[in-house]
Amino acid sequence: MDLASFLTSVLTSFVIFVVLVLVFTFLSRRPGNAPVYYPSLLLRGLDPWEVRRRGTRSPVGWIRDALSASETDVIAAGGVDAAVYLVFLSSVLSILVYSGIVLLPVLLPVAGTDRGLELTAAAGIKPKNDEKNNSAPELPEIQRLALSNIQPRSMRLWAFLLSVYWVSFVTYFILWKSYKHVSNLRATARSTPDVKPEEFAVLVRDVPRSSPDETIKDSVDSYFRALHPNTFYRSMVVTDHKKADKIYLEIEDHKKKIARAEVLYANSKTESNPEGNKPTHRTGFLGLIGKKVDTIEYCSEQIKELLPKLEAEQKTTLRDKQQRAAIVFFNSRSAAASASQALHAQVFDKWTVMEAPEPRDIIWPNLSRNIYERQIRQVVVDRPAIRTVLQAYLPQIALIVFLALLPAFLTFLSKAEGIPSQSHVVRATSGKYFYFVVFNVFLVYTLGKTLFASLRTILDNANIGVIINMLATSLPGGATFFLTFVALKFFVGYGLELSRLIPLIIFHLKRKYLCKTEDEVKAAWAPGDLGYGTRVPNDMLIATVVLCYSVMAPLIIPFGVAYFALGWLIAKNQVLRVYVPSYESNGRMWPHMHTRIIAALLLYQATMIGVIGLKKFYYSPILVPLLPISFIFAYICHMRFYPAFANTPLEVAQHELKETPNMDAIYTAYIPQCLKPDKLEDLDVFEDAQSHTTSRAPSF
């Protein structure tokens, strides 16, 4: 790729971005598109056109709105998790900006005025970074402004060596400030005067088997009442309610069919046909075969038949399908926080207590898995052999299809570990996806080999020196590719994110041809959340790439700055107007983000040790202490800040509430929908059903 081709690629991406911004500006003004561009505002009862009148008529009006919105506005719209994601983007942006302030004016002249490439070409020596199978020669103009233009053993290498230190210490400084800021955000959220059900509850797993003459609920109640006599309120034993849930969903499905059929029936009434035509359907497979029936009458009859079945199954579930896990409630936040951090049992495999997830965040089937099963599942998922298949064989067999299905597959693996909450699954999925994309990109694109061949090379030479040498030899030759890669990601990727063309098309097709009721229309434009499980790893890939090339090819820094600056603006706009959180973990994702940035920094430092070492610079070992310094920094951050993320500090939980908590409402929030009583006063009946003693032991 020559300079003209490189500039053409970047300019083409920029033009596409400008066009998509103009498309967004035009389409977002049309009232019929409001559910696509302003769903968060609509769900919060705000008028999107009032927001428009405050300055979004111009193509850059959304930028002014995003810049003027405070962190409090972000939390009100998207929760603490969204605010923490924006802190992540701004942290990486700050690292790159502060790094670029020094690296660009220092390294570009130092590299550009040397003659390393010229002397190499004159001597007829082929650079190591060109020893790649069928790879095109590197862009000369960019190479002249990079580390590759520095002669071996040159004193100019001091500038690059010290720059590695500068980037590292800038990263330490920014990460420390960000960790402290996010920790304060989390503490503020956990000490708010608003009543939140999860702050009054703990999740108890590995409940010992009860005696034959008592239920698991009786055992849980007696245990916690004895240990917490003044603060224990109630317990709710987890049940296997899959059958009840299936019946409940069937009833809800029939209700939706009735609502749809009634709309169709009303629309069929005309002056020429005042009686209208009652909707019908076939009862067989997919409505294609079987007896044709009146939809409204048939579904009404089905509901009448299913309601007694649901009631009977609810009683059976509460009495006979209790699992060895429970949600235990306390009458104050500080009592629940204290209980979640206390060691209750003398042995580790009984009475495992932790903070309860949000009601909407819980994965009910995973709660009853015992500690041995959870650990075995986690080990099996994390086995090197399975990771090899995940990272090597599968992409080679079905690259396009697999990459499209990869996030769902990783989510499945994470859920299989027995993780109790959706937010925890997202964090686990994010970690797996991050290491996959970084591993994939750096081996495929920088080593110039197939993924499997690169993996085999590393496994056959499993020592850190070989890996560092492989990266140091191959990374300089990939600068041009990654420059265009980053430009494409932020211009085209963010342009599509802002314009929302695909969701817009899908919404209008569904509304025109499929949706008949208001609920169906609302479901068609439901925006979902930010999708942290894939969004964060993709951002971290760019951060890793830019960090690793920041000293080798400083020209990549402006592209990284543009990516994270534009990403921060667009993500903030989408949080304020589009996406709706599906859970709230109060920033639990941040320690994982911090760890990934440290991992990227370690990869950068290790690579630079190898790259400068290959230049035969006598002082290159001076970089080696950076690796232990990074590990020490990560350890200090973990010890100082992480405990407040793993558990809620008592000084945070003891803040007063603005109103006396309604404990019955808190208790009800955790009852699965298929088991929930119709009235609040029926809670005693619900609890008594779990405490009912039978003549046989509960089935597990």
KOLDOPA-842098 format. One line per field, with one value per residue (C-alpha): x, y, z; residue in one letter. Coordinates in Angstrom, 3 decimals, padded with zeros to 6 digits. Layout:
N
x = (X_...)
y = (Y_...)
z = (Z_...)
gugu = (A_...)
END
This chain:
700
x = (000.000_001.459_000.736_-001.984_-003.821_-003.523_-004.908_-007.673_-008.714_-008.803_-010.597_-013.159_-013.911_-014.209_-016.622_-018.768_-018.833_-019.895_-022.661_-023.907_-023.932_-025.998_-028.346_-028.696_-029.430_-032.134_-033.795_-033.755_-035.913_-038.812_-041.459_-042.040_-038.426_-038.512_-038.759_-035.452_-033.481_-035.032_-036.372_-034.728_-036.354_-039.747_-039.552_-038.650_-041.670_-039.633_-040.453_-037.691_-038.771_-038.233_-034.689_-034.348_-035.381_-032.453_-030.011_-030.077_-031.262_-027.710_-025.568_-023.397_-026.214_-025.974_-022.314_-023.239_-025.887_-023.479_-020.779_-023.187_-024.713_-023.304_-022.345_-025.503_-027.550_-025.794_-026.497_-030.159_-030.510_-028.264_-027.248_-023.854_-022.675_-023.069_-021.230_-018.392_-018.174_-017.761_-015.051_-013.291_-013.398_-012.250_-009.444_-007.980_-008.467_-006.538_-003.725_-003.355_-003.625_-000.996_001.234_000.861_001.749_005.284_005.641_004.520_006.774_009.735_009.709_008.575_011.561_013.960_012.806_012.264_015.794_017.560_018.631_018.080_015.822_017.965_021.149_019.413_018.159_021.573_023.211_020.665_019.472_015.803_014.335_013.145_009.669_009.324_010.042_006.342_004.634_003.324_003.098_003.222_006.193_005.581_004.633_007.986_006.643_005.219_008.285_010.473_008.512_008.684_011.133_012.026_013.958_016.338_019.746_020.865_022.833_021.906_021.770_018.432_016.943_017.099_014.133_012.090_013.221_012.270_008.979_008.066_008.500_006.462_003.496_003.674_003.654_000.934_-001.145_-000.501_-001.514_-004.737_-005.782_-005.263_-007.404_-010.079_-010.210_-010.645_-013.370_-015.311_-014.987_-016.602_-019.345_-020.123_-020.125_-022.489_-024.842_-024.826_-025.485_-028.354_-031.457_-033.608_-034.822_-033.381_-034.418_-030.944_-029.485_-031.680_-030.976_-028.179_-027.854_-027.277_-025.991_-024.842_-027.592_-027.065_-029.634_-032.450_-033.843_-036.804_-039.256_-038.559_-038.349_-035.295_-037.053_-037.558_-033.866_-032.827_-035.177_-033.995_-030.316_-030.405_-032.835_-030.383_-027.381_-029.155_-032.023_-032.566_-032.170_-033.431_-036.731_-037.648_-036.181_-037.249_-036.006_-035.054_-037.291_-037.143_-039.961_-039.275_-042.582_-044.565_-042.723_-043.579_-047.300_-047.143_-045.491_-048.132_-050.847_-049.062_-048.634_-052.359_-053.125_-050.942_-052.680_-056.067_-054.962_-053.634_-056.744_-059.034_-057.188_-057.415_-061.088_-061.823_-059.928_-061.853_-065.172_-066.114_-069.299_-069.660_-068.816_-070.025_-069.734_-066.073_-064.033_-062.914_-059.230_-058.521_-055.451_-054.507_-053.551_-050.762_-047.069_-046.319_-049.997_-049.574_-051.369_-054.153_-057.664_-058.654_-060.118_-061.388_-058.299_-060.086_-062.325_-059.577_-057.045_-059.637_-060.464_-056.777_-056.264_-059.202_-057.634_-054.121_-054.940_-055.877_-052.794_-050.608_-052.126_-051.567_-048.026_-047.254_-048.244_-046.215_-043.205_-043.230_-043.670_-041.767_-039.234_-037.162_-033.481_-030.427_-030.246_-032.206_-032.601_-032.456_-033.842_-032.808_-034.534_-031.671_-029.010_-026.149_-027.400_-027.538_-024.073_-022.646_-024.227_-022.899_-019.324_-019.482_-018.205_-021.266_-020.192_-017.173_-016.602_-016.340_-018.893_-021.895_-023.865_-022.042_-023.320_-022.836_-024.537_-027.779_-027.964_-030.772_-034.070_-033.891_-030.225_-030.654_-030.126_-032.423_-031.340_-027.715_-028.427_-028.843_-025.531_-023.302_-019.800_-018.076_-020.176_-019.470_-015.735_-015.641_-017.641_-015.342_-012.233_-013.687_-014.564_-011.132_-009.142_-006.311_-007.554_-010.991_-009.461_-007.309_-010.420_-012.104_-009.172_-007.712_-009.823_-013.238_-012.254_-010.450_-013.449_-016.169_-014.664_-017.553_-020.358_-018.409_-017.337_-020.975_-022.050_-018.987_-020.499_-023.532_-021.260_-019.051_-022.162_-023.327_-019.950_-020.064_-023.581_-022.498_-020.052_-022.978_-022.673_-025.663_-026.325_-026.540_-024.086_-021.505_-022.045_-021.401_-018.144_-017.050_-018.016_-016.174_-012.980_-013.126_-013.945_-011.127_-008.452_-009.852_-009.821_-006.398_-004.938_-006.537_-005.489_-001.933_-001.255_-003.063_-002.227_001.091_002.757_001.509_000.477_-002.712_-004.042_-003.450_000.135_000.941_-000.633_001.379_004.604_003.907_002.949_006.067_008.274_006.390_008.602_008.170_011.361_010.134_006.765_008.341_010.771_007.922_005.984_009.039_009.989_006.523_004.757_006.663_005.541_001.858_001.735_-000.009_-002.622_-003.520_-003.618_-006.298_-007.952_-008.423_-009.612_-012.175_-013.395_-014.104_-015.304_-017.521_-018.285_-019.303_-021.117_-023.337_-023.815_-024.991_-027.195_-028.862_-029.791_-030.194_-032.460_-034.425_-035.075_-035.971_-038.352_-040.266_-040.527_-041.876_-044.292_-045.637_-045.966_-045.892_-047.032_-050.757_-050.906_-049.184_-047.213_-045.925_-044.863_-043.114_-041.300_-040.206_-038.345_-037.035_-033.392_-031.707_-028.586_-025.077_-023.942_-020.880_-019.897_-018.730_-018.412_-015.740_-013.491_-013.637_-012.662_-009.897_-008.595_-008.144_-006.536_-004.134_-003.228_-002.642_-000.606_001.616_002.293_002.398_006.201_006.970_004.737_003.581_001.336_-001.201_-001.821_-004.017_-006.112_-006.495_-007.403_-010.024_-011.447_-011.913_-012.970_-015.620_-016.551_-017.060_-019.295_-021.413_-021.690_-022.806_-025.430_-026.692_-026.836_-028.831_-031.273_-031.210_-030.095_-031.968_-030.074_-031.214_-029.510_-027.500_-024.313_-023.109_-019.862_-018.767_-017.336_-014.610_-012.101_-012.266_-011.720_-008.776_-007.291_-007.603_-005.844_-003.029_-002.851_-002.565_000.137_002.117_001.885_003.086_005.999_007.075_006.912_008.941_011.615_011.929_011.688_014.362_016.423_016.419_017.963_021.006_020.723_023.014_020.664_017.469_017.450_016.526_012.966_012.765_011.808_008.594_007.076_007.368_006.365_003.123_002.403_003.065_000.798_-001.982_-001.586_-001.728_-004.865_-006.472_-005.701_-006.771_-009.921_-011.243_-012.634_-015.213_-016.339_-016.511_-018.525_-020.415_-018.537_-020.585_-019.829_-021.541_-024.517_-025.330_-026.570_-030.163_-033.055_-035.522_-038.440_-039.140_-038.614_-041.653_-040.230_-043.155_-042.495_-038.781_-039.639_-042.106_-039.518_-037.592_-040.534_-040.350_-043.180_-044.687_-044.990_-045.924_-049.201_-051.870_-052.073_-049.475_-051.497_-051.083_-047.370_-048.016_-049.757_-046.757_-044.296_-046.407_-046.472_-042.663_-042.683_-045.309_-043.914_-044.580_-044.100_-041.204_-038.014_-038.025_-036.785_-033.623)
y = (000.000_003.344_006.754_007.525_004.280_004.912_008.436_007.232_004.594_007.097_009.801_007.296_006.239_009.893_010.663_007.671_008.975_012.464_011.001_008.840_011.857_013.819_010.837_010.712_014.450_014.148_010.958_011.859_014.940_012.878_012.157_008.636_007.734_008.899_005.305_004.503_007.634_008.593_005.404_006.140_009.574_008.118_005.443_008.090_010.169_012.982_014.810_014.182_017.207_019.448_018.088_018.875_022.460_022.866_022.675_019.413_020.915_021.335_018.305_018.931_019.695_016.235_016.950_020.076_018.148_015.324_017.733_019.725_016.676_016.014_012.689_012.924_013.116_010.022_008.080_009.153_007.898_004.840_004.031_003.865_001.150_003.515_006.279_003.873_002.857_006.524_006.816_003.897_005.623_008.960_007.230_005.629_008.931_010.769_008.212_008.710_012.507_012.898_010.357_012.082_015.499_014.197_011.396_013.221_016.322_014.297_010.968_012.085_014.462_011.974_009.192_011.344_012.755_009.391_007.228_003.676_002.562_004.320_002.657_-000.715_-000.375_000.772_-002.235_-004.508_-005.867_-006.846_-005.632_-008.319_-006.921_-007.620_-011.328_-012.161_-014.575_-012.709_-009.436_-006.142_-003.824_-001.342_002.227_004.107_007.510_006.158_004.016_007.090_008.512_005.331_003.357_001.248_004.242_004.381_002.803_-000.020_001.049_004.689_007.069_008.247_005.088_006.803_008.925_005.797_004.045_006.983_007.314_003.800_004.946_008.091_006.156_003.660_006.256_008.281_005.079_004.474_008.033_008.003_004.543_005.487_008.609_006.721_003.841_006.336_008.199_005.039_003.842_007.097_006.719_003.242_004.384_007.242_004.876_002.366_005.066_006.769_007.382_005.498_002.042_-000.745_-004.361_-005.820_-003.707_-005.485_-009.018_-011.570_-014.631_-017.870_-020.914_-024.381_-024.748_-028.060_-030.785_-030.423_-033.168_-035.171_-033.449_-029.871_-027.976_-026.119_-022.851_-023.917_-024.745_-021.375_-019.440_-021.125_-020.763_-017.049_-016.185_-017.684_-015.812_-012.513_-012.407_-008.642_-007.980_-011.102_-010.460_-013.320_-015.829_-016.981_-020.396_-020.778_-023.259_-025.184_-023.276_-024.181_-026.003_-023.190_-020.673_-022.636_-022.621_-018.916_-018.064_-020.076_-018.019_-014.768_-015.909_-016.618_-013.168_-011.561_-013.574_-012.438_-008.791_-009.126_-010.936_-008.304_-005.553_-007.502_-008.185_-004.501_-003.426_-005.914_-004.196_-001.899_-000.342_-003.175_-005.786_-004.460_-007.887_-008.173_-011.362_-013.124_-014.124_-017.832_-020.025_-023.687_-025.483_-027.597_-026.984_-023.265_-022.694_-024.392_-027.660_-028.928_-027.821_-024.251_-022.455_-019.021_-017.396_-015.358_-018.210_-020.825_-018.752_-017.787_-021.459_-022.310_-019.660_-021.037_-024.509_-023.319_-021.096_-024.013_-025.889_-022.882_-022.567_-026.257_-026.131_-023.073_-024.971_-028.002_-025.847_-023.963_-027.128_-029.889_-028.227_-026.233_-025.933_-025.560_-021.787_-018.843_-015.087_-013.886_-010.466_-008.127_-005.080_-002.671_-002.122_-002.258_-005.569_-007.095_-005.712_-007.099_-010.517_-010.722_-010.266_-012.537_-016.105_-018.057_-021.699_-023.473_-025.329_-023.620_-025.755_-024.818_-021.591_-019.539_-015.968_-013.062_-009.851_-010.474_-009.346_-007.113_-009.008_-008.493_-009.552_-013.021_-016.225_-018.510_-021.942_-021.272_-020.433_-024.015_-025.292_-026.339_-025.031_-028.139_-028.095_-024.384_-024.841_-027.865_-026.034_-023.023_-025.196_-027.102_-023.906_-022.476_-025.585_-024.873_-027.595_-025.987_-022.546_-023.958_-025.125_-021.804_-019.701_-021.874_-024.549_-022.938_-019.704_-021.752_-023.992_-021.394_-017.930_-015.741_-017.681_-018.351_-014.753_-013.696_-016.295_-015.936_-013.529_-015.793_-018.827_-017.140_-016.059_-019.689_-020.821_-018.169_-019.141_-022.775_-021.874_-021.414_-017.631_-016.227_-012.938_-011.516_-008.717_-011.261_-013.257_-010.096_-009.517_-013.109_-012.967_-009.683_-011.187_-014.209_-012.065_-009.600_-012.269_-013.910_-010.775_-009.629_-013.100_-013.429_-010.012_-010.071_-013.578_-013.371_-009.829_-009.151_-012.541_-013.012_-016.612_-018.540_-018.532_-022.241_-022.081_-019.184_-020.968_-024.093_-022.047_-020.603_-023.974_-025.617_-022.840_-022.018_-019.371_-015.644_-014.883_-016.604_-014.851_-011.411_-012.001_-013.040_-009.874_-007.613_-008.955_-008.750_-005.780_-002.956_-004.284_-003.959_-000.221_000.694_-002.010_-000.919_002.756_002.018_-000.515_002.056_004.700_002.290_001.314_004.839_006.416_003.673_001.827_004.907_006.330_003.257_003.375_006.985_006.665_003.419_002.553_-001.165_-000.789_001.870_-000.442_-003.381_-001.239_000.106_-003.341_-004.834_-001.955_-002.149_-005.900_-007.583_-005.280_-004.935_-003.970_-001.237_-003.852_-005.348_-001.916_-001.195_-004.531_-003.704_-000.574_-001.801_-000.681_-002.965_-001.944_-000.970_-004.576_-004.292_-007.916_-007.162_-003.365_-003.193_-005.912_-004.223_-000.901_-002.658_-004.143_-000.634_000.502_-002.444_-001.783_001.942_001.362_-001.219_001.066_004.374_004.418_002.269_004.339_007.493_008.514_005.992_008.104_010.751_007.932_006.415_009.806_010.274_006.785_007.262_010.923_010.154_006.973_008.898_011.477_008.946_006.565_009.460_010.483_006.908_006.521_009.729_009.037_005.450_002.585_001.353_-000.577_-004.160_-004.335_-002.177_-003.499_-000.104_-000.200_-003.775_-003.867_-001.353_-003.696_-005.886_-002.894_-001.850_-005.348_-005.424_-002.056_-003.366_-006.486_-004.265_-002.208_-005.342_-006.548_-003.126_-003.092_-006.642_-005.926_-002.724_-004.584_-006.936_-004.257_-001.999_-005.052_-006.076_-002.686_-003.939_-001.015_-001.566_000.096_-001.731_-003.808_-000.553_-001.268_-004.599_-003.088_-001.766_-005.251_-005.769_-002.130_-002.782_-005.901_-004.031_-001.176_-003.617_-005.326_-002.037_-000.943_-004.296_-004.157_-000.524_-000.332_-003.784_-004.825_-002.024_-003.491_-007.062_-006.005_-002.932_-001.132_-000.707_003.016_003.254_001.052_002.819_006.045_006.894_006.275_008.971_006.721_003.622_000.631_-001.447_-004.864_-006.685_-004.852_-005.683_-009.336_-009.404_-007.947_-011.234_-013.562_-015.007_-013.714_-017.163_-017.574_-014.034_-013.683_-011.412_-009.270_-008.055_-009.402_-012.927_-012.916_-014.777_-017.507_-017.646_-017.935_-020.480_-022.651_-022.852_-023.625_-026.356_-029.554_-032.730_-036.357_-036.685_-034.807_-032.182_-033.338_-031.746)
z = (000.000_-001.051_000.441_-002.107_-001.313_002.416_002.144_-000.162_002.376_005.254_003.236_001.970_005.551_006.557_003.708_004.712_008.271_007.167_005.001_007.891_010.237_007.713_007.339_011.120_011.267_008.603_009.820_013.518_012.778_011.450_014.131_012.839_013.632_017.256_018.638_016.919_017.798_021.155_022.809_026.155_026.275_025.377_028.053_030.642_029.639_028.045_024.836_022.240_020.217_023.230_023.309_019.612_020.167_022.529_019.647_017.693_014.407_013.141_012.181_015.240_017.684_019.215_020.012_021.981_023.891_024.711_025.886_028.043_029.758_033.222_034.737_036.837_033.616_032.312_035.514_035.447_031.863_031.703_035.255_036.940_034.544_031.580_033.432_034.219_030.557_029.640_032.316_030.630_027.244_028.671_030.609_027.499_025.661_028.388_028.267_024.523_024.660_027.386_025.651_022.282_023.719_024.250_021.708_018.564_018.790_020.062_018.232_014.772_014.236_015.820_013.494_010.415_010.409_010.668_007.718_008.937_006.069_003.471_004.674_004.880_001.305_000.106_001.709_000.012_003.313_003.592_006.912_009.286_009.384_005.659_006.117_006.077_003.720_000.695_002.630_000.770_001.474_004.278_003.452_003.145_004.135_007.394_008.090_007.917_010.853_012.887_014.986_011.950_010.485_013.461_012.908_015.205_018.289_017.622_020.603_019.167_020.650_024.031_022.966_022.242_025.397_027.616_025.740_026.834_030.418_029.763_028.338_031.204_033.964_032.249_032.229_035.929_036.788_034.730_035.908_039.561_039.217_037.283_039.768_042.600_040.685_039.836_043.427_044.558_041.937_043.216_046.852_046.007_044.194_047.048_049.661_047.852_050.008_047.481_048.483_046.311_046.960_046.343_049.164_051.727_050.527_050.349_048.166_050.071_048.198_049.271_051.872_053.717_053.193_055.655_057.839_056.479_058.814_057.639_054.384_053.177_053.968_057.573_057.766_056.275_058.537_061.737_060.761_059.957_062.719_065.195_063.748_063.058_065.580_065.447_061.722_059.911_058.098_055.777_053.396_049.969_048.933_045.284_043.495_040.260_038.577_034.950_034.538_036.176_034.016_030.885_031.755_032.643_029.308_027.457_029.158_028.315_024.716_024.426_025.865_023.201_020.489_021.777_021.793_018.257_017.043_018.551_016.668_013.412_014.036_014.718_011.588_009.453_010.179_007.309_005.967_003.465_006.101_009.492_011.128_010.202_009.898_013.046_012.875_012.687_012.847_012.686_015.879_014.382_013.734_013.252_012.481_009.111_009.765_012.019_012.746_011.904_014.946_015.959_017.517_020.192_021.370_021.205_023.155_025.758_026.307_026.557_029.218_031.243_031.078_031.921_034.910_037.238_036.022_036.839_040.305_041.007_039.675_041.805_044.954_043.889_043.051_046.331_048.396_046.601_044.301_046.755_045.871_048.085_047.657_049.012_049.033_052.637_053.563_056.368_057.766_057.018_054.375_056.826_058.223_054.727_053.882_057.107_056.537_052.966_054.214_057.248_057.327_058.377_058.252_059.654_056.365_053.004_051.140_053.296_053.678_051.037_051.428_049.015_047.988_046.119_042.484_041.276_040.806_037.019_037.011_038.524_036.533_038.533_037.175_038.206_041.843_042.993_041.600_044.500_044.982_043.602_040.453_039.973_040.326_038.028_035.361_035.593_035.290_032.319_030.494_031.186_030.214_027.725_025.370_025.108_024.722_021.919_020.100_020.780_019.639_016.897_015.268_015.192_013.425_010.801_010.178_009.909_010.248_009.150_010.828_013.985_014.505_014.168_016.734_018.966_021.548_022.027_022.329_024.919_026.833_026.831_028.198_030.919_031.984_032.093_034.868_037.265_037.480_039.414_037.568_034.059_034.868_036.034_032.846_030.823_032.691_032.126_028.454_028.040_029.416_027.137_024.112_024.874_025.024_021.899_019.735_020.973_020.518_017.096_015.795_017.032_015.778_012.452_011.376_013.044_012.768_009.235_009.828_010.201_013.722_014.203_012.890_015.210_018.157_017.374_017.248_020.694_022.174_020.754_022.165_025.331_026.872_027.188_025.272_022.112_022.241_022.798_019.936_017.612_018.416_018.282_014.855_013.333_014.936_013.164_009.793_010.652_011.315_008.063_008.416_011.926_010.989_008.392_010.716_013.492_011.001_009.561_013.026_014.221_010.992_009.583_012.818_014.768_011.768_011.647_015.419_015.296_012.199_013.419_009.852_010.463_013.557_011.631_008.681_010.932_012.997_010.004_008.402_011.630_012.197_008.662_008.232_011.647_014.458_015.164_018.842_020.845_022.783_019.545_018.285_021.572_021.392_017.831_018.914_022.270_022.047_024.571_026.474_025.380_025.045_027.256_026.646_023.097_023.114_025.821_024.298_020.876_022.457_024.365_021.125_019.733_023.005_022.857_019.227_019.762_022.931_021.267_018.282_020.191_020.343_017.286_014.960_016.816_013.909_015.182_018.311_016.568_015.140_018.610_020.048_017.327_017.981_021.735_021.531_018.931_020.778_024.010_022.289_020.439_023.393_025.603_023.037_022.791_026.568_026.948_024.115_022.898_025.101_028.171_030.867_031.408_034.805_037.200_038.788_040.056_038.133_038.867_035.336_036.150_037.882_034.775_032.485_034.653_034.458_030.652_030.333_032.542_030.334_027.245_028.970_029.851_026.252_025.076_027.507_026.699_022.982_023.291_025.252_022.309_019.581_021.074_021.930_018.262_017.492_019.444_021.820_024.759_027.248_026.287_029.544_031.320_030.151_031.990_035.397_033.830_033.891_037.664_038.232_036.305_038.325_041.568_040.442_039.571_042.948_044.872_042.986_043.667_047.380_047.767_045.649_044.723_048.147_047.890_044.549_045.833_048.893_050.015_052.830_055.978_056.074_052.694_053.565_056.827_055.192_056.016_053.641_052.664_053.579_055.616_053.327_052.417_053.206_051.596_048.316_048.578_049.167_046.271_043.879_044.023_043.450_039.911_037.731_037.295_041.085_042.066_044.014_042.572_045.708_048.176_051.094_049.673_050.575_053.816_051.837_049.475_052.368_054.232_051.106_051.209_054.928_054.648_056.118_054.163_054.989_052.605_051.963_049.208_045.836_044.536)
gugu = (M_D_L_A_S_F_L_T_S_V_L_T_S_F_V_I_F_V_V_L_V_L_V_F_T_F_L_S_R_R_P_G_N_A_P_V_Y_Y_P_S_L_L_L_R_G_L_D_P_W_E_V_R_R_R_G_T_R_S_P_V_G_W_I_R_D_A_L_S_A_S_E_T_D_V_I_A_A_G_G_V_D_A_A_V_Y_L_V_F_L_S_S_V_L_S_I_L_V_Y_S_G_I_V_L_L_P_V_L_L_P_V_A_G_T_D_R_G_L_E_L_T_A_A_A_G_I_K_P_K_N_D_E_K_N_N_S_A_P_E_L_P_E_I_Q_R_L_A_L_S_N_I_Q_P_R_S_M_R_L_W_A_F_L_L_S_V_Y_W_V_S_F_V_T_Y_F_I_L_W_K_S_Y_K_H_V_S_N_L_R_A_T_A_R_S_T_P_D_V_K_P_E_E_F_A_V_L_V_R_D_V_P_R_S_S_P_D_E_T_I_K_D_S_V_D_S_Y_F_R_A_L_H_P_N_T_F_Y_R_S_M_V_V_T_D_H_K_K_A_D_K_I_Y_L_E_I_E_D_H_K_K_K_I_A_R_A_E_V_L_Y_A_N_S_K_T_E_S_N_P_E_G_N_K_P_T_H_R_T_G_F_L_G_L_I_G_K_K_V_D_T_I_E_Y_C_S_E_Q_I_K_E_L_L_P_K_L_E_A_E_Q_K_T_T_L_R_D_K_Q_Q_R_A_A_I_V_F_F_N_S_R_S_A_A_A_S_A_S_Q_A_L_H_A_Q_V_F_D_K_W_T_V_M_E_A_P_E_P_R_D_I_I_W_P_N_L_S_R_N_I_Y_E_R_Q_I_R_Q_V_V_V_D_R_P_A_I_R_T_V_L_Q_A_Y_L_P_Q_I_A_L_I_V_F_L_A_L_L_P_A_F_L_T_F_L_S_K_A_E_G_I_P_S_Q_S_H_V_V_R_A_T_S_G_K_Y_F_Y_F_V_V_F_N_V_F_L_V_Y_T_L_G_K_T_L_F_A_S_L_R_T_I_L_D_N_A_N_I_G_V_I_I_N_M_L_A_T_S_L_P_G_G_A_T_F_F_L_T_F_V_A_L_K_F_F_V_G_Y_G_L_E_L_S_R_L_I_P_L_I_I_F_H_L_K_R_K_Y_L_C_K_T_E_D_E_V_K_A_A_W_A_P_G_D_L_G_Y_G_T_R_V_P_N_D_M_L_I_A_T_V_V_L_C_Y_S_V_M_A_P_L_I_I_P_F_G_V_A_Y_F_A_L_G_W_L_I_A_K_N_Q_V_L_R_V_Y_V_P_S_Y_E_S_N_G_R_M_W_P_H_M_H_T_R_I_I_A_A_L_L_L_Y_Q_A_T_M_I_G_V_I_G_L_K_K_F_Y_Y_S_P_I_L_V_P_L_L_P_I_S_F_I_F_A_Y_I_C_H_M_R_F_Y_P_A_F_A_N_T_P_L_E_V_A_Q_H_E_L_K_E_T_P_N_M_D_A_I_Y_T_A_Y_I_P_Q_C_L_K_P_D_K_L_E_D_L_D_V_F_E_D_A_Q_S_H_T_T_S_R_A_P_S_F)
END
